[in-house]
Amino acid sequence: MIETELKKPQPDKGLIDEAVEALKKGLEGVETLAEPVMKVAAILAGVWI
């Protein structure tokens, strides 16, 4: 969506700002879950070996 908007002759800055904020919020959740997921993966890897 951001890429499409930026290709326009006069991109809507408000729309781009909203999309960037939504991306930031989504990525915060990923960052929060990354550590626990890696720990569980390590435990499972140890069990399966």
PDB file of all heavy atoms in Angstrom:
ATOM      1  N   MET A   1       0.827  -1.185   0.000  1.00  0.00           N
ATOM      2  CA  MET A   1       0.000   0.000   0.000  1.00  0.00           C
ATOM      3  C   MET A   1       0.877   1.256   0.000  1.00  0.00           C
ATOM      4  O   MET A   1       0.606   2.193  -0.749  1.00  0.00           O
ATOM      5  CB  MET A   1      -0.912  -0.018   1.230  1.00  0.00           C
ATOM      6  CG  MET A   1      -1.864   1.142   1.290  1.00  0.00           C
ATOM      7  SD  MET A   1      -3.056   0.934   2.603  1.00  0.00           S
ATOM      8  CE  MET A   1      -2.378   2.013   3.810  1.00  0.00           C
ATOM      9  N   ILE A   2       1.914   1.238   0.830  1.00  0.00           N
ATOM     10  CA  ILE A   2       2.814   2.390   0.899  1.00  0.00           C
ATOM     11  C   ILE A   2       3.507   2.589  -0.443  1.00  0.00           C
ATOM     12  O   ILE A   2       3.591   3.710  -0.944  1.00  0.00           O
ATOM     13  CB  ILE A   2       3.859   2.211   2.024  1.00  0.00           C
ATOM     14  CG1 ILE A   2       3.165   2.201   3.385  1.00  0.00           C
ATOM     15  CG2 ILE A   2       4.900   3.326   1.974  1.00  0.00           C
ATOM     16  CD1 ILE A   2       4.059   1.829   4.531  1.00  0.00           C
ATOM     17  N   GLU A   3       3.980   1.502  -1.017  1.00  0.00           N
ATOM     18  CA  GLU A   3       4.679   1.579  -2.299  1.00  0.00           C
ATOM     19  C   GLU A   3       3.776   2.169  -3.379  1.00  0.00           C
ATOM     20  O   GLU A   3       4.189   3.040  -4.136  1.00  0.00           O
ATOM     21  CB  GLU A   3       5.160   0.191  -2.706  1.00  0.00           C
ATOM     22  CG  GLU A   3       5.953   0.181  -3.992  1.00  0.00           C
ATOM     23  CD  GLU A   3       6.435  -1.220  -4.361  1.00  0.00           C
ATOM     24  OE1 GLU A   3       6.105  -2.189  -3.661  1.00  0.00           O
ATOM     25  OE2 GLU A   3       7.132  -1.322  -5.373  1.00  0.00           O
ATOM     26  N   THR A   4       2.535   1.720  -3.436  1.00  0.00           N
ATOM     27  CA  THR A   4       1.581   2.217  -4.425  1.00  0.00           C
ATOM     28  C   THR A   4       1.336   3.708  -4.237  1.00  0.00           C
ATOM     29  O   THR A   4       1.323   4.471  -5.194  1.00  0.00           O
ATOM     30  CB  THR A   4       0.242   1.456  -4.317  1.00  0.00           C
ATOM     31  OG1 THR A   4       0.499   0.068  -4.490  1.00  0.00           O
ATOM     32  CG2 THR A   4      -0.750   1.933  -5.344  1.00  0.00           C
ATOM     33  N   GLU A   5       1.157   4.101  -2.996  1.00  0.00           N
ATOM     34  CA  GLU A   5       0.887   5.515  -2.710  1.00  0.00           C
ATOM     35  C   GLU A   5       2.090   6.388  -3.070  1.00  0.00           C
ATOM     36  O   GLU A   5       1.940   7.470  -3.617  1.00  0.00           O
ATOM     37  CB  GLU A   5       0.524   5.682  -1.232  1.00  0.00           C
ATOM     38  CG  GLU A   5      -0.053   7.025  -0.875  1.00  0.00           C
ATOM     39  CD  GLU A   5      -1.373   7.342  -1.564  1.00  0.00           C
ATOM     40  OE1 GLU A   5      -2.160   6.421  -1.852  1.00  0.00           O
ATOM     41  OE2 GLU A   5      -1.629   8.535  -1.818  1.00  0.00           O
ATOM     42  N   LEU A   6       3.302   5.902  -2.784  1.00  0.00           N
ATOM     43  CA  LEU A   6       4.502   6.686  -3.083  1.00  0.00           C
ATOM     44  C   LEU A   6       4.738   6.856  -4.581  1.00  0.00           C
ATOM     45  O   LEU A   6       5.409   7.805  -4.993  1.00  0.00           O
ATOM     46  CB  LEU A   6       5.731   6.034  -2.431  1.00  0.00           C
ATOM     47  CG  LEU A   6       5.802   6.145  -0.915  1.00  0.00           C
ATOM     48  CD1 LEU A   6       6.951   5.317  -0.380  1.00  0.00           C
ATOM     49  CD2 LEU A   6       5.937   7.597  -0.479  1.00  0.00           C
ATOM     50  N   LYS A   7       4.189   5.977  -5.391  1.00  0.00           N
ATOM     51  CA  LYS A   7       4.360   6.068  -6.842  1.00  0.00           C
ATOM     52  C   LYS A   7       3.442   7.122  -7.464  1.00  0.00           C
ATOM     53  O   LYS A   7       3.638   7.514  -8.600  1.00  0.00           O
ATOM     54  CB  LYS A   7       4.090   4.707  -7.492  1.00  0.00           C
ATOM     55  CG  LYS A   7       5.189   3.710  -7.213  1.00  0.00           C
ATOM     56  CD  LYS A   7       4.907   2.380  -7.883  1.00  0.00           C
ATOM     57  CE  LYS A   7       6.003   1.384  -7.578  1.00  0.00           C
ATOM     58  NZ  LYS A   7       5.739   0.077  -8.179  1.00  0.00           N
ATOM     59  N   LYS A   8       2.458   7.583  -6.719  1.00  0.00           N
ATOM     60  CA  LYS A   8       1.522   8.586  -7.228  1.00  0.00           C
ATOM     61  C   LYS A   8       2.232   9.936  -7.331  1.00  0.00           C
ATOM     62  O   LYS A   8       3.150  10.225  -6.551  1.00  0.00           O
ATOM     63  CB  LYS A   8       0.317   8.709  -6.305  1.00  0.00           C
ATOM     64  CG  LYS A   8      -0.558   7.476  -6.291  1.00  0.00           C
ATOM     65  CD  LYS A   8      -1.748   7.677  -5.365  1.00  0.00           C
ATOM     66  CE  LYS A   8      -2.647   6.457  -5.362  1.00  0.00           C
ATOM     67  NZ  LYS A   8      -3.774   6.638  -4.416  1.00  0.00           N
ATOM     68  N   PRO A   9       1.787  10.784  -8.265  1.00  0.00           N
ATOM     69  CA  PRO A   9       2.394  12.112  -8.408  1.00  0.00           C
ATOM     70  C   PRO A   9       2.298  12.942  -7.127  1.00  0.00           C
ATOM     71  O   PRO A   9       3.220  13.670  -6.786  1.00  0.00           O
ATOM     72  CB  PRO A   9       1.594  12.768  -9.541  1.00  0.00           C
ATOM     73  CG  PRO A   9       0.952  11.640 -10.276  1.00  0.00           C
ATOM     74  CD  PRO A   9       0.774  10.526  -9.286  1.00  0.00           C
ATOM     75  N   GLN A  10       1.171  12.821  -6.414  1.00  0.00           N
ATOM     76  CA  GLN A  10       1.006  13.548  -5.154  1.00  0.00           C
ATOM     77  C   GLN A  10       0.516  12.567  -4.086  1.00  0.00           C
ATOM     78  O   GLN A  10      -0.678  12.448  -3.822  1.00  0.00           O
ATOM     79  CB  GLN A  10       0.020  14.693  -5.317  1.00  0.00           C
ATOM     80  CG  GLN A  10       0.513  15.765  -6.254  1.00  0.00           C
ATOM     81  CD  GLN A  10      -0.450  16.942  -6.332  1.00  0.00           C
ATOM     82  OE1 GLN A  10      -1.645  16.796  -6.111  1.00  0.00           O
ATOM     83  NE2 GLN A  10       0.087  18.098  -6.643  1.00  0.00           N
ATOM     84  N   PRO A  11       1.450  11.840  -3.463  1.00  0.00           N
ATOM     85  CA  PRO A  11       1.059  10.853  -2.452  1.00  0.00           C
ATOM     86  C   PRO A  11       0.366  11.504  -1.253  1.00  0.00           C
ATOM     87  O   PRO A  11       0.665  12.631  -0.897  1.00  0.00           O
ATOM     88  CB  PRO A  11       2.376  10.211  -2.028  1.00  0.00           C
ATOM     89  CG  PRO A  11       3.457  10.901  -2.752  1.00  0.00           C
ATOM     90  CD  PRO A  11       2.871  11.927  -3.639  1.00  0.00           C
ATOM     91  N   ASP A  12      -0.542  10.755  -0.641  1.00  0.00           N
ATOM     92  CA  ASP A  12      -1.265  11.208   0.541  1.00  0.00           C
ATOM     93  C   ASP A  12      -0.400  10.924   1.765  1.00  0.00           C
ATOM     94  O   ASP A  12      -0.276   9.791   2.205  1.00  0.00           O
ATOM     95  CB  ASP A  12      -2.602  10.470   0.635  1.00  0.00           C
ATOM     96  CG  ASP A  12      -3.440  10.903   1.823  1.00  0.00           C
ATOM     97  OD1 ASP A  12      -2.900  11.558   2.747  1.00  0.00           O
ATOM     98  OD2 ASP A  12      -4.634  10.579   1.823  1.00  0.00           O
ATOM     99  N   LYS A  13       0.213  11.987   2.310  1.00  0.00           N
ATOM    100  CA  LYS A  13       1.126  11.819   3.439  1.00  0.00           C
ATOM    101  C   LYS A  13       0.414  11.229   4.659  1.00  0.00           C
ATOM    102  O   LYS A  13       0.970  10.411   5.378  1.00  0.00           O
ATOM    103  CB  LYS A  13       1.765  13.160   3.806  1.00  0.00           C
ATOM    104  CG  LYS A  13       2.836  13.034   4.866  1.00  0.00           C
ATOM    105  CD  LYS A  13       3.491  14.370   5.151  1.00  0.00           C
ATOM    106  CE  LYS A  13       4.591  14.340   6.167  1.00  0.00           C
ATOM    107  NZ  LYS A  13       4.483  13.464   7.272  1.00  0.00           N
ATOM    108  N   GLY A  14      -0.818  11.609   4.880  1.00  0.00           N
ATOM    109  CA  GLY A  14      -1.581  11.083   6.014  1.00  0.00           C
ATOM    110  C   GLY A  14      -1.774   9.582   5.902  1.00  0.00           C
ATOM    111  O   GLY A  14      -1.627   8.844   6.887  1.00  0.00           O
ATOM    112  N   LEU A  15      -2.084   9.112   4.703  1.00  0.00           N
ATOM    113  CA  LEU A  15      -2.279   7.681   4.475  1.00  0.00           C
ATOM    114  C   LEU A  15      -0.968   6.923   4.697  1.00  0.00           C
ATOM    115  O   LEU A  15      -0.952   5.858   5.307  1.00  0.00           O
ATOM    116  CB  LEU A  15      -2.798   7.452   3.053  1.00  0.00           C
ATOM    117  CG  LEU A  15      -3.114   6.026   2.671  1.00  0.00           C
ATOM    118  CD1 LEU A  15      -4.258   5.482   3.524  1.00  0.00           C
ATOM    119  CD2 LEU A  15      -3.492   5.943   1.202  1.00  0.00           C
ATOM    120  N   ILE A  16       0.128   7.493   4.222  1.00  0.00           N
ATOM    121  CA  ILE A  16       1.439   6.864   4.396  1.00  0.00           C
ATOM    122  C   ILE A  16       1.797   6.801   5.882  1.00  0.00           C
ATOM    123  O   ILE A  16       2.256   5.774   6.371  1.00  0.00           O
ATOM    124  CB  ILE A  16       2.524   7.625   3.598  1.00  0.00           C
ATOM    125  CG1 ILE A  16       2.246   7.461   2.101  1.00  0.00           C
ATOM    126  CG2 ILE A  16       3.918   7.124   3.954  1.00  0.00           C
ATOM    127  CD1 ILE A  16       3.067   8.352   1.212  1.00  0.00           C
ATOM    128  N   ASP A  17       1.553   7.889   6.601  1.00  0.00           N
ATOM    129  CA  ASP A  17       1.838   7.907   8.044  1.00  0.00           C
ATOM    130  C   ASP A  17       1.025   6.841   8.783  1.00  0.00           C
ATOM    131  O   ASP A  17       1.550   6.152   9.660  1.00  0.00           O
ATOM    132  CB  ASP A  17       1.546   9.288   8.641  1.00  0.00           C
ATOM    133  CG  ASP A  17       2.566  10.341   8.231  1.00  0.00           C
ATOM    134  OD1 ASP A  17       3.661   9.958   7.766  1.00  0.00           O
ATOM    135  OD2 ASP A  17       2.266  11.530   8.374  1.00  0.00           O
ATOM    136  N   GLU A  18      -0.247   6.692   8.416  1.00  0.00           N
ATOM    137  CA  GLU A  18      -1.100   5.676   9.050  1.00  0.00           C
ATOM    138  C   GLU A  18      -0.566   4.270   8.778  1.00  0.00           C
ATOM    139  O   GLU A  18      -0.524   3.423   9.674  1.00  0.00           O
ATOM    140  CB  GLU A  18      -2.528   5.778   8.524  1.00  0.00           C
ATOM    141  CG  GLU A  18      -3.297   6.954   9.060  1.00  0.00           C
ATOM    142  CD  GLU A  18      -4.696   7.032   8.481  1.00  0.00           C
ATOM    143  OE1 GLU A  18      -5.294   5.971   8.205  1.00  0.00           O
ATOM    144  OE2 GLU A  18      -5.191   8.153   8.300  1.00  0.00           O
ATOM    145  N   ALA A  19      -0.145   4.024   7.539  1.00  0.00           N
ATOM    146  CA  ALA A  19       0.369   2.703   7.177  1.00  0.00           C
ATOM    147  C   ALA A  19       1.668   2.407   7.920  1.00  0.00           C
ATOM    148  O   ALA A  19       1.887   1.284   8.390  1.00  0.00           O
ATOM    149  CB  ALA A  19       0.596   2.621   5.672  1.00  0.00           C
ATOM    150  N   VAL A  20       2.526   3.398   8.066  1.00  0.00           N
ATOM    151  CA  VAL A  20       3.791   3.213   8.788  1.00  0.00           C
ATOM    152  C   VAL A  20       3.515   2.912  10.260  1.00  0.00           C
ATOM    153  O   VAL A  20       4.138   2.025  10.856  1.00  0.00           O
ATOM    154  CB  VAL A  20       4.707   4.455   8.625  1.00  0.00           C
ATOM    155  CG1 VAL A  20       5.882   4.400   9.589  1.00  0.00           C
ATOM    156  CG2 VAL A  20       5.196   4.563   7.182  1.00  0.00           C
ATOM    157  N   GLU A  21       2.570   3.620  10.857  1.00  0.00           N
ATOM    158  CA  GLU A  21       2.224   3.369  12.260  1.00  0.00           C
ATOM    159  C   GLU A  21       1.659   1.958  12.435  1.00  0.00           C
ATOM    160  O   GLU A  21       1.980   1.273  13.409  1.00  0.00           O
ATOM    161  CB  GLU A  21       1.225   4.415  12.764  1.00  0.00           C
ATOM    162  CG  GLU A  21       1.852   5.757  13.062  1.00  0.00           C
ATOM    163  CD  GLU A  21       2.979   5.690  14.067  1.00  0.00           C
ATOM    164  OE1 GLU A  21       2.826   5.031  15.118  1.00  0.00           O
ATOM    165  OE2 GLU A  21       4.037   6.289  13.802  1.00  0.00           O
ATOM    166  N   ALA A  22       0.829   1.524  11.501  1.00  0.00           N
ATOM    167  CA  ALA A  22       0.268   0.178  11.579  1.00  0.00           C
ATOM    168  C   ALA A  22       1.382  -0.863  11.486  1.00  0.00           C
ATOM    169  O   ALA A  22       1.369  -1.864  12.213  1.00  0.00           O
ATOM    170  CB  ALA A  22      -0.753  -0.035  10.468  1.00  0.00           C
ATOM    171  N   LEU A  23       2.353  -0.620  10.618  1.00  0.00           N
ATOM    172  CA  LEU A  23       3.492  -1.531  10.495  1.00  0.00           C
ATOM    173  C   LEU A  23       4.290  -1.583  11.795  1.00  0.00           C
ATOM    174  O   LEU A  23       4.678  -2.655  12.253  1.00  0.00           O
ATOM    175  CB  LEU A  23       4.431  -1.047   9.376  1.00  0.00           C
ATOM    176  CG  LEU A  23       4.213  -1.639   8.006  1.00  0.00           C
ATOM    177  CD1 LEU A  23       5.098  -0.925   6.988  1.00  0.00           C
ATOM    178  CD2 LEU A  23       4.498  -3.115   7.991  1.00  0.00           C
ATOM    179  N   LYS A  24       4.536  -0.424  12.385  1.00  0.00           N
ATOM    180  CA  LYS A  24       5.287  -0.378  13.647  1.00  0.00           C
ATOM    181  C   LYS A  24       4.582  -1.189  14.731  1.00  0.00           C
ATOM    182  O   LYS A  24       5.215  -1.963  15.444  1.00  0.00           O
ATOM    183  CB  LYS A  24       5.445   1.073  14.122  1.00  0.00           C
ATOM    184  CG  LYS A  24       6.469   1.855  13.362  1.00  0.00           C
ATOM    185  CD  LYS A  24       6.561   3.267  13.931  1.00  0.00           C
ATOM    186  CE  LYS A  24       7.496   4.145  13.146  1.00  0.00           C
ATOM    187  NZ  LYS A  24       7.539   5.525  13.683  1.00  0.00           N
ATOM    188  N   LYS A  25       3.269  -1.010  14.840  1.00  0.00           N
ATOM    189  CA  LYS A  25       2.509  -1.740  15.857  1.00  0.00           C
ATOM    190  C   LYS A  25       2.558  -3.236  15.605  1.00  0.00           C
ATOM    191  O   LYS A  25       2.708  -4.034  16.526  1.00  0.00           O
ATOM    192  CB  LYS A  25       1.061  -1.255  15.894  1.00  0.00           C
ATOM    193  CG  LYS A  25       0.915   0.103  16.506  1.00  0.00           C
ATOM    194  CD  LYS A  25      -0.517   0.565  16.537  1.00  0.00           C
ATOM    195  CE  LYS A  25      -0.607   1.979  17.090  1.00  0.00           C
ATOM    196  NZ  LYS A  25      -1.977   2.483  17.049  1.00  0.00           N
ATOM    197  N   GLY A  26       2.445  -3.641  14.354  1.00  0.00           N
ATOM    198  CA  GLY A  26       2.510  -5.056  14.012  1.00  0.00           C
ATOM    199  C   GLY A  26       3.868  -5.652  14.320  1.00  0.00           C
ATOM    200  O   GLY A  26       3.974  -6.777  14.819  1.00  0.00           O
ATOM    201  N   LEU A  27       4.906  -4.903  14.045  1.00  0.00           N
ATOM    202  CA  LEU A  27       6.259  -5.406  14.280  1.00  0.00           C
ATOM    203  C   LEU A  27       6.605  -5.463  15.764  1.00  0.00           C
ATOM    204  O   LEU A  27       7.402  -6.294  16.181  1.00  0.00           O
ATOM    205  CB  LEU A  27       7.286  -4.554  13.525  1.00  0.00           C
ATOM    206  CG  LEU A  27       7.223  -4.692  12.005  1.00  0.00           C
ATOM    207  CD1 LEU A  27       8.204  -3.728  11.348  1.00  0.00           C
ATOM    208  CD2 LEU A  27       7.507  -6.115  11.557  1.00  0.00           C
ATOM    209  N   GLU A  28       5.998  -4.591  16.568  1.00  0.00           N
ATOM    210  CA  GLU A  28       6.226  -4.653  18.017  1.00  0.00           C
ATOM    211  C   GLU A  28       5.772  -5.997  18.559  1.00  0.00           C
ATOM    212  O   GLU A  28       6.425  -6.599  19.394  1.00  0.00           O
ATOM    213  CB  GLU A  28       5.471  -3.527  18.728  1.00  0.00           C
ATOM    214  CG  GLU A  28       6.098  -2.170  18.576  1.00  0.00           C
ATOM    215  CD  GLU A  28       5.254  -1.065  19.180  1.00  0.00           C
ATOM    216  OE1 GLU A  28       4.214  -1.347  19.812  1.00  0.00           O
ATOM    217  OE2 GLU A  28       5.626   0.101  19.011  1.00  0.00           O
ATOM    218  N   GLY A  29       4.654  -6.482  18.082  1.00  0.00           N
ATOM    219  CA  GLY A  29       4.139  -7.779  18.521  1.00  0.00           C
ATOM    220  C   GLY A  29       5.075  -8.903  18.133  1.00  0.00           C
ATOM    221  O   GLY A  29       5.305  -9.832  18.905  1.00  0.00           O
ATOM    222  N   VAL A  30       5.637  -8.817  16.944  1.00  0.00           N
ATOM    223  CA  VAL A  30       6.571  -9.843  16.476  1.00  0.00           C
ATOM    224  C   VAL A  30       7.806  -9.856  17.360  1.00  0.00           C
ATOM    225  O   VAL A  30       8.283 -10.910  17.764  1.00  0.00           O
ATOM    226  CB  VAL A  30       6.962  -9.588  14.998  1.00  0.00           C
ATOM    227  CG1 VAL A  30       8.111 -10.486  14.572  1.00  0.00           C
ATOM    228  CG2 VAL A  30       5.763  -9.800  14.101  1.00  0.00           C
ATOM    229  N   GLU A  31       8.309  -8.681  17.678  1.00  0.00           N
ATOM    230  CA  GLU A  31       9.504  -8.572  18.515  1.00  0.00           C
ATOM    231  C   GLU A  31       9.244  -9.164  19.902  1.00  0.00           C
ATOM    232  O   GLU A  31      10.081  -9.865  20.462  1.00  0.00           O
ATOM    233  CB  GLU A  31       9.894  -7.096  18.649  1.00  0.00           C
ATOM    234  CG  GLU A  31      11.172  -6.862  19.415  1.00  0.00           C
ATOM    235  CD  GLU A  31      11.519  -5.387  19.473  1.00  0.00           C
ATOM    236  OE1 GLU A  31      11.475  -4.725  18.427  1.00  0.00           O
ATOM    237  OE2 GLU A  31      11.837  -4.917  20.582  1.00  0.00           O
ATOM    238  N   THR A  32       8.069  -8.908  20.454  1.00  0.00           N
ATOM    239  CA  THR A  32       7.714  -9.408  21.778  1.00  0.00           C
ATOM    240  C   THR A  32       7.642 -10.930  21.787  1.00  0.00           C
ATOM    241  O   THR A  32       8.033 -11.571  22.761  1.00  0.00           O
ATOM    242  CB  THR A  32       6.347  -8.823  22.208  1.00  0.00           C
ATOM    243  OG1 THR A  32       6.446  -7.403  22.190  1.00  0.00           O
ATOM    244  CG2 THR A  32       5.965  -9.283  23.579  1.00  0.00           C
ATOM    245  N   LEU A  33       7.161 -11.520  20.704  1.00  0.00           N
ATOM    246  CA  LEU A  33       6.996 -12.970  20.643  1.00  0.00           C
ATOM    247  C   LEU A  33       8.266 -13.711  20.220  1.00  0.00           C
ATOM    248  O   LEU A  33       8.364 -14.912  20.434  1.00  0.00           O
ATOM    249  CB  LEU A  33       5.877 -13.325  19.660  1.00  0.00           C
ATOM    250  CG  LEU A  33       4.472 -12.951  20.101  1.00  0.00           C
ATOM    251  CD1 LEU A  33       3.491 -13.229  18.979  1.00  0.00           C
ATOM    252  CD2 LEU A  33       4.080 -13.729  21.336  1.00  0.00           C
ATOM    253  N   ALA A  34       9.213 -13.028  19.623  1.00  0.00           N
ATOM    254  CA  ALA A  34      10.385 -13.694  19.067  1.00  0.00           C
ATOM    255  C   ALA A  34      11.160 -14.491  20.114  1.00  0.00           C
ATOM    256  O   ALA A  34      11.501 -15.651  19.883  1.00  0.00           O
ATOM    257  CB  ALA A  34      11.301 -12.674  18.390  1.00  0.00           C
ATOM    258  N   GLU A  35      11.438 -13.904  21.263  1.00  0.00           N
ATOM    259  CA  GLU A  35      12.230 -14.592  22.278  1.00  0.00           C
ATOM    260  C   GLU A  35      11.548 -15.851  22.812  1.00  0.00           C
ATOM    261  O   GLU A  35      12.150 -16.925  22.823  1.00  0.00           O
ATOM    262  CB  GLU A  35      12.582 -13.645  23.428  1.00  0.00           C
ATOM    263  CG  GLU A  35      13.524 -14.281  24.419  1.00  0.00           C
ATOM    264  CD  GLU A  35      13.905 -13.342  25.558  1.00  0.00           C
ATOM    265  OE1 GLU A  35      13.666 -12.132  25.453  1.00  0.00           O
ATOM    266  OE2 GLU A  35      14.445 -13.847  26.547  1.00  0.00           O
ATOM    267  N   PRO A  36      10.257 -15.771  23.223  1.00  0.00           N
ATOM    268  CA  PRO A  36       9.608 -16.996  23.709  1.00  0.00           C
ATOM    269  C   PRO A  36       9.529 -18.084  22.631  1.00  0.00           C
ATOM    270  O   PRO A  36       9.691 -19.272  22.928  1.00  0.00           O
ATOM    271  CB  PRO A  36       8.209 -16.544  24.120  1.00  0.00           C
ATOM    272  CG  PRO A  36       8.271 -15.076  24.265  1.00  0.00           C
ATOM    273  CD  PRO A  36       9.401 -14.602  23.416  1.00  0.00           C
ATOM    274  N   VAL A  37       9.287 -17.701  21.401  1.00  0.00           N
ATOM    275  CA  VAL A  37       9.192 -18.683  20.319  1.00  0.00           C
ATOM    276  C   VAL A  37      10.541 -19.381  20.130  1.00  0.00           C
ATOM    277  O   VAL A  37      10.604 -20.599  19.945  1.00  0.00           O
ATOM    278  CB  VAL A  37       8.723 -18.015  19.000  1.00  0.00           C
ATOM    279  CG1 VAL A  37       8.909 -18.939  17.812  1.00  0.00           C
ATOM    280  CG2 VAL A  37       7.268 -17.593  19.132  1.00  0.00           C
ATOM    281  N   MET A  38      11.625 -18.632  20.198  1.00  0.00           N
ATOM    282  CA  MET A  38      12.953 -19.223  20.048  1.00  0.00           C
ATOM    283  C   MET A  38      13.257 -20.189  21.195  1.00  0.00           C
ATOM    284  O   MET A  38      13.852 -21.243  20.989  1.00  0.00           O
ATOM    285  CB  MET A  38      14.031 -18.130  19.970  1.00  0.00           C
ATOM    286  CG  MET A  38      13.949 -17.306  18.698  1.00  0.00           C
ATOM    287  SD  MET A  38      14.080 -18.291  17.184  1.00  0.00           S
ATOM    288  CE  MET A  38      15.771 -18.775  17.258  1.00  0.00           C
ATOM    289  N   LYS A  39      12.834 -19.848  22.402  1.00  0.00           N
ATOM    290  CA  LYS A  39      13.056 -20.734  23.547  1.00  0.00           C
ATOM    291  C   LYS A  39      12.295 -22.044  23.372  1.00  0.00           C
ATOM    292  O   LYS A  39      12.833 -23.124  23.612  1.00  0.00           O
ATOM    293  CB  LYS A  39      12.642 -20.041  24.848  1.00  0.00           C
ATOM    294  CG  LYS A  39      13.605 -18.967  25.288  1.00  0.00           C
ATOM    295  CD  LYS A  39      13.162 -18.325  26.581  1.00  0.00           C
ATOM    296  CE  LYS A  39      14.124 -17.233  27.014  1.00  0.00           C
ATOM    297  NZ  LYS A  39      13.702 -16.572  28.238  1.00  0.00           N
ATOM    298  N   VAL A  40      11.033 -21.935  22.951  1.00  0.00           N
ATOM    299  CA  VAL A  40      10.226 -23.134  22.731  1.00  0.00           C
ATOM    300  C   VAL A  40      10.837 -23.974  21.608  1.00  0.00           C
ATOM    301  O   VAL A  40      10.920 -25.200  21.710  1.00  0.00           O
ATOM    302  CB  VAL A  40       8.761 -22.762  22.412  1.00  0.00           C
ATOM    303  CG1 VAL A  40       7.975 -23.962  21.936  1.00  0.00           C
ATOM    304  CG2 VAL A  40       8.106 -22.131  23.638  1.00  0.00           C
ATOM    305  N   ALA A  41      11.298 -23.330  20.548  1.00  0.00           N
ATOM    306  CA  ALA A  41      11.913 -24.057  19.433  1.00  0.00           C
ATOM    307  C   ALA A  41      13.157 -24.809  19.899  1.00  0.00           C
ATOM    308  O   ALA A  41      13.384 -25.961  19.504  1.00  0.00           O
ATOM    309  CB  ALA A  41      12.271 -23.087  18.307  1.00  0.00           C
ATOM    310  N   ALA A  42      13.956 -24.189  20.746  1.00  0.00           N
ATOM    311  CA  ALA A  42      15.155 -24.847  21.258  1.00  0.00           C
ATOM    312  C   ALA A  42      14.788 -26.062  22.112  1.00  0.00           C
ATOM    313  O   ALA A  42      15.420 -27.121  22.019  1.00  0.00           O
ATOM    314  CB  ALA A  42      15.984 -23.856  22.067  1.00  0.00           C
ATOM    315  N   ILE A  43      13.770 -25.924  22.938  1.00  0.00           N
ATOM    316  CA  ILE A  43      13.312 -27.042  23.779  1.00  0.00           C
ATOM    317  C   ILE A  43      12.824 -28.184  22.898  1.00  0.00           C
ATOM    318  O   ILE A  43      13.185 -29.354  23.105  1.00  0.00           O
ATOM    319  CB  ILE A  43      12.202 -26.581  24.746  1.00  0.00           C
ATOM    320  CG1 ILE A  43      12.785 -25.614  25.779  1.00  0.00           C
ATOM    321  CG2 ILE A  43      11.536 -27.768  25.427  1.00  0.00           C
ATOM    322  CD1 ILE A  43      11.741 -24.865  26.597  1.00  0.00           C
ATOM    323  N   LEU A  44      12.016 -27.858  21.901  1.00  0.00           N
ATOM    324  CA  LEU A  44      11.498 -28.892  21.002  1.00  0.00           C
ATOM    325  C   LEU A  44      12.620 -29.566  20.215  1.00  0.00           C
ATOM    326  O   LEU A  44      12.591 -30.781  20.015  1.00  0.00           O
ATOM    327  CB  LEU A  44      10.463 -28.295  20.038  1.00  0.00           C
ATOM    328  CG  LEU A  44       9.133 -27.890  20.670  1.00  0.00           C
ATOM    329  CD1 LEU A  44       8.262 -27.197  19.652  1.00  0.00           C
ATOM    330  CD2 LEU A  44       8.425 -29.107  21.239  1.00  0.00           C
ATOM    331  N   ALA A  45      13.593 -28.787  19.792  1.00  0.00           N
ATOM    332  CA  ALA A  45      14.705 -29.363  19.056  1.00  0.00           C
ATOM    333  C   ALA A  45      15.456 -30.361  19.922  1.00  0.00           C
ATOM    334  O   ALA A  45      15.855 -31.431  19.470  1.00  0.00           O
ATOM    335  CB  ALA A  45      15.656 -28.255  18.581  1.00  0.00           C
ATOM    336  N   GLY A  46      15.619 -30.050  21.203  1.00  0.00           N
ATOM    337  CA  GLY A  46      16.298 -30.959  22.123  1.00  0.00           C
ATOM    338  C   GLY A  46      15.521 -32.242  22.335  1.00  0.00           C
ATOM    339  O   GLY A  46      16.097 -33.318  22.467  1.00  0.00           O
ATOM    340  N   VAL A  47      14.213 -32.154  22.345  1.00  0.00           N
ATOM    341  CA  VAL A  47      13.362 -33.335  22.556  1.00  0.00           C
ATOM    342  C   VAL A  47      13.402 -34.238  21.323  1.00  0.00           C
ATOM    343  O   VAL A  47      13.437 -35.460  21.447  1.00  0.00           O
ATOM    344  CB  VAL A  47      11.915 -32.901  22.874  1.00  0.00           C
ATOM    345  CG1 VAL A  47      10.968 -34.082  22.839  1.00  0.00           C
ATOM    346  CG2 VAL A  47      11.855 -32.193  24.213  1.00  0.00           C
ATOM    347  N   TRP A  48      13.396 -33.664  20.149  1.00  0.00           N
ATOM    348  CA  TRP A  48      13.320 -34.450  18.913  1.00  0.00           C
ATOM    349  C   TRP A  48      14.647 -35.069  18.513  1.00  0.00           C
ATOM    350  O   TRP A  48      14.678 -35.987  17.700  1.00  0.00           O
ATOM    351  CB  TRP A  48      12.799 -33.598  17.752  1.00  0.00           C
ATOM    352  CG  TRP A  48      11.341 -33.264  17.912  1.00  0.00           C
ATOM    353  CD1 TRP A  48      10.822 -32.051  18.215  1.00  0.00           C
ATOM    354  CD2 TRP A  48      10.231 -34.154  17.824  1.00  0.00           C
ATOM    355  NE1 TRP A  48       9.459 -32.120  18.312  1.00  0.00           N
ATOM    356  CE2 TRP A  48       9.061 -33.407  18.064  1.00  0.00           C
ATOM    357  CE3 TRP A  48      10.097 -35.514  17.567  1.00  0.00           C
ATOM    358  CZ2 TRP A  48       7.797 -33.978  18.053  1.00  0.00           C
ATOM    359  CZ3 TRP A  48       8.828 -36.066  17.548  1.00  0.00           C
ATOM    360  CH2 TRP A  48       7.704 -35.299  17.791  1.00  0.00           C
ATOM    361  N   ILE A  49      15.739 -34.596  19.079  1.00  0.00           N
ATOM    362  CA  ILE A  49      17.060 -35.143  18.685  1.00  0.00           C
ATOM    363  C   ILE A  49      17.379 -36.411  19.439  1.00  0.00           C
ATOM    364  O   ILE A  49      17.036 -36.766  20.441  1.00  0.00           O
ATOM    365  CB  ILE A  49      18.170 -34.088  18.906  1.00  0.00           C
ATOM    366  CG1 ILE A  49      17.942 -32.954  17.918  1.00  0.00           C
ATOM    367  CG2 ILE A  49      19.535 -34.682  18.746  1.00  0.00           C
ATOM    368  CD1 ILE A  49      18.911 -31.812  18.028  1.00  0.00           C
TER     369      ILE A  49
END
